[in-house]
Amino acid sequence: QVQLVESGGGLVQPGGSLRLSCAASGRLLSINAVGWYRQAPGKEREVVATIGIRGSTNYANSVKGRFTISRDNAKNTVYLQMNSLKPEDTAVYYCNAGVTWGRGTLVTVSS
């Protein structure tokens, strides 16, 4: 069974940076567009960034210019580089490819 595993979350101060990783157990990431989503307490899950099979990217307006999504098909891994983090970025971040979701990694931005 193909799985997605997120890592890299944690506690960071406002203005700081984190890099999230999404690793797949198979070739799932190389044959699907991949998305990072997030869900804050009491809010619905929302898309943060997506990357197509050929590398095209899209970002939510709230993270444009601060977050960068990238993929390394050889390593079956997709990354989300998050800079200039704000308290409102606090959420559980999930990776998605096709119909498969990871379990999420918590990002907390707080002083």
Sequence and secondary structure as in RCSB ss.txt:
>XXXX:A:sequence
QVQLVESGGGLVQPGGSLRLSCAASGRLLSINAVGWYRQAPGKEREVVATIGIRGSTNYANSVKGRFTISRDNAK
NTVYLQMNSLKPEDTAVYYCNAGVTWGRGTLVTVSS
>XXXX:A:secstr
   EEEE  EEE TT  EEEEEEESSSGGGSS EEEEEE TTS  EEEEEE TT  EEE TTTTTTEEEEEEGGG
TEEEEEE S  GGG EEEEEEETTEE   EEEEE  
